[in-house]
Every structure is written in C-alpha cells, then in structure tokens.
C-alpha cells in the first residue's frame, strides 16, 4: 500500500485506486471486506477535510465562525453533516502521512540492506567455490605425475628404464677400460717412436738384417695399434 501511494507523492491517491492496485497484485479480492483495508488506508494516508479552504478535499468541514445566531448554527450543522456523510475515501485526494513516509523509508532501507547482504553472500560463496576449485586443480596437477607413473607405465617405458639402469651400471666400467687402452696405446706409440728413431740411425750394411727385424716389429706394432683403435 505504501509503495503504491509513493508512486506519485505530490499527486496523491484515494481508496479506489489503492484497492484496484492491490487487487491487480493479487493481494486482495474484490469480495473481501473493506473495513480492515480502510483502517490501514486511514493509518497511512491523510485527507484535508478538516481544512475549510482545502483544495484536495471536495467537501471539507465548514468553518465555525463562532456565529451564535440560530440561523448560522443551523447552517453549520447542515454543512457539517454533509461533509461527514461525504465519500471522502473514494472521491477526495489523500496523501501519505509523515509517519507513513518514515516507515516507507525504513522499509526501503531494510530492503536495500537485504539485497546488499544477499549479494555479499553470493559473492563470498562464488569466491569460496573458485578457491576450492583452484585448490582441487592444484592438487590434481601435483599428484598427476605420481598417478601417471603408477597407472600409465607401459612395457616400453619399463624396458627403457631397464636399459637406462644397465647403461648407468656399465658406463663406469667402459670408462675404466677406455682409460686402460689409452695408456697401452700411449706406451705402444712411445715404443714405436723409439724404434723408428733407432731404425733411422742404422745405416750400416752389416746391420741390414737387424733393420729388417726392426721393421717387422714395427709392422707388428702398427697392426696392434690398428686393432686397438677398432
């Protein structure tokens, strides 16, 4: 009722308009008793029928000019009776009372606070869901490598892991063997250099056989070196 009456505070309203709007909203029925509704209407709206110069009331109470003559008193009573029997509820213009305006402001403030509170709760709930979803995603991503290794290890991966472990074991041995061969090769090269030097220094014919023997040994050494490289 207050909301309907506040649609145009300066325009005012009347009981007929209020009842029609409440009926459209489904709050009342046209067959309902009007007594309770009129009481609520009178508590929320005011008519200016007590003001003889009122512009909103079509039949205000007459002005009591304190004329004590019999004719004036009779006229005043007649006009007062007409004013009190007039259908002020439906024909005059009523305005929201000061108390009703304050109640309306409090109701609107409470409604605004309720809306703000509900929006805050919705926002907090959404933020909580988003945080929970982010945490769940982080947990899934954190455990995914473990789950993958546990549930999705194929035979090929297993074989590759075995080969890797075998290589890790044999590589140190191969390195040791390579170092040993390198040392032997260096020794052979040193001996070969000495032999070549000795061969070059031998020029006498009497030592021809020795040179041949040395050349034979040199060939053997070269063969050994080539075998070592392979």
SULMO-V493032 format. One record per pair of residues at least 12 apart in sequence whose C-alpha atoms are under 10 Angstrom apart, sorted by the first residue. I is the first residue (numbers start at 1). J is the second residue. If there is no record, write none. Layout:
i->[I:I]
j->[J:J]
//
This chain:
i->[1:1:1:1:1:1:1:1:1:1:2:2:2:2:2:2:2:2:2:2:2:3:3:3:3:4:4:4:4:5:5:5:5:5:5:5:5:5:5:5:6:6:6:6:6:8:8:9:9:9:9:10:10:10:11:11:11:11:12:12:12:12:12:12:12:12:12:13:13:13:13:13:13:13:13:13:14:14:14:14:14:14:14:14:14:14:14:14:15:15:15:15:15:15:15:15:15:15:15:15:15:16:16:16:17:18:18:18:19:19:19:19:38:41:41:41:42:42:42:42:43:43:43:43:44:44:44:44:44:44:44:44:44:45:45:45:45:45:45:45:45:45:46:46:46:46:46:46:46:46:47:47:47:47:47:47:47:47:47:48:48:48:48:48:48:48:49:49:49:49:49:49:49:49:50:50:50:51:52:55:55:56:56:56:56:56:57:57:57:57:57:57:57:58:58:58:58:58:58:58:59:59:59:59:59:59:59:59:59:59:59:60:60:60:60:60:60:60:60:61:61:61:61:61:61:61:61:62:62:62:62:62:62:62:62:62:63:63:63:64:64:64:181:181:182:182:184:184:185:185:185:185:185:186:188:188:188:188:189:189:189:191:191:192:192:192:192:192:193:195:195:195:195:195:196:196:196:198:198:199:199:199:199:199:199]
j->[18:19:21:22:37:40:41:44:45:104:18:41:44:45:96:100:101:103:104:105:107:101:104:107:108:17:18:21:22:17:18:21:41:44:45:94:95:96:100:101:95:96:100:101:104:95:96:94:95:96:101:94:95:96:56:93:94:95:45:46:47:56:92:93:94:95:96:45:89:90:91:92:93:94:95:96:41:45:46:47:88:89:90:91:92:93:94:95:34:37:38:41:42:45:88:89:90:91:92:93:94:89:90:91:90:37:41:90:34:37:38:41:89:89:94:96:89:94:96:97:96:97:99:100:94:95:96:97:98:99:100:101:103:93:94:95:96:97:98:99:100:101:89:93:94:95:96:97:98:100:60:88:89:92:93:94:95:96:97:60:61:88:92:93:94:95:61:62:83:84:88:92:93:94:62:63:83:63:64:92:93:91:92:93:94:95:83:88:89:91:92:93:94:83:86:87:88:91:92:93:79:80:82:83:84:85:86:87:88:91:92:79:80:82:83:84:86:88:92:76:77:79:80:81:82:83:84:75:76:77:78:79:80:81:82:83:76:79:80:76:77:80:228:229:228:229:225:228:224:225:226:228:229:225:221:222:224:225:221:222:225:218:221:217:218:219:221:222:218:211:214:215:217:218:214:215:218:211:214:211:212:213:214:215:218]
//
